Amino acid sequence: MDWYVYLLAIFAGALSGVINTLAGSGSLVTLPMLVFLGLPADVANGTNRVGVLLQNVVGISVFRRSGSLQPTFSPWLIGASVTGALLGAWIATILDKSAMEIAIGIVMVVMLIVLISNPKRWLREQSEVTAGRPGWWVLVLFFGIGIYGGFIQAGVGVLLLSALVMVSGYTLNHANMIKLVIVLLMAMISLPLFVLNNQIDWGMGGLMAVGQGIGAWLAANYATRVPNANVWVRRLLIVIVLISIARFLLI
């Protein structure tokens, strides 16, 4: 590979690591970059999971060392999401992504309306989570998000944050930490399926992973040290959602 390929891969990975750790949808950076650098779309989709895996390990470790990783999250939501991711990853190995991209673009439009119209709920300072098993419709929602995450990954962080904050009642910072755990488990369970179908370029994936690990470390340290991180994460979410709408519906 030429030297600029290394630089582009690491830079895109670092930017993605920052975006994914603070908000989500960093794959909107890495997936197009992987295709631009010469990978087929299906291989780019699988290769992207390598960096996602590492960046979430780094992000979680930083939150954990800072004492910010709160253990009060529902294993039901994690179980539903991860189970859906396994199904979604299997679908990704056999089906085209175009219909799913249109669907997620529509979801992003709805999400933008929610982000803009109800800022107080996004910026709550205390989680309002009900103990016990969530309702079945909530589990179905997280199962569906898991399917999408296993299928294409891009945008799943925003979907998870929205569901955790708006449906489950977590604060944005708390939801962000839970999102990292869920996405890590999604990547762990889906990666073997892409390996079995020869849809991983380990060299390119390793380069992206280096950048994503660096970006995740920087972003997680920011989120644990800046008092008004909620405000900036919400603003970043709005920007990412607008980019997602353009990516999935307009371009």
Secondary structure, DSSP 8 states (H G I E B T S, - for coil): --HHHHHHHHHHHHHHHHHHHHTS-THHHHHHHHHHTT--HHHHHHHHHHHHHHHHHHHHHHHHHHT-------HHHHHHHHHHHHHHHHHHTTS-SHHHHHHHHHHHHHHHHHHHH-HHHHT-SS----SS---HHHHHHHHHHHHHHHHT-TTHHHHHHHIIIIIT---HHHHHHHHHHHHHHHHHHHHHHHHHTT---HHHHHHHHHHHHHHHHHHHHHHHH-TTHHHHHHHHHHHHHHHHHIIIII-
